[in-house]
Amino acid sequence: MTQPTTDVAPVQTEMDAAKIQSFQRKMRDEQDLARGAFAGFGAALLGACAWALITVLTGFQIGWMAIGVGFLVGYSVRTFGRGVDTVFGITGAVFALLGCALGNLLSVAIVVANEAQVSTTWLLSSMDLQAMKDLMIGTFNPIDLLFYGLALYEGYRFSFRKLSESEVRSLMT
């Protein structure tokens, strides 16, 4: 039994080294760490507020929120920073961790403020860094390390620019 022949063009699998170098330079020229960091910071604040709101409403700290905060921060860093260098991943990881820690702090502050019958804004504005540190240490749970680790990983992983299909095709010889 013979196989029918088809007229299919071979798939290009080699890339032109000169095109790759030129494209890498172009990608690095398009990077903007300041925009990426600003977006990551904003996403961390938004993620922290969502973390606190969900924690207070449910009465539980939901660990999957760390993945959400990490993704939100990483995606923001990637979209606005258009980065390919390691510093973008580190930026995403740091802001993801900040978002989770701030979410924990806000959650506890909201609960304490409600119990003390004062506004959360007043409570936070009257606390110094030592009081915030003591509050975080006093409410620390070892599982927080897992959540923070997940946020770090996701913030790092999602912070890098992805190549589009057309960009990859343009590099083929």
Summary of the structure (lengths in Angstrom):
residues: 173
radius of gyration: 22.7
end to end distance: 36.3
largest distance: 85.4
contacts: 547
relative contact order: 0.19
helix: 73%
strand: 1%
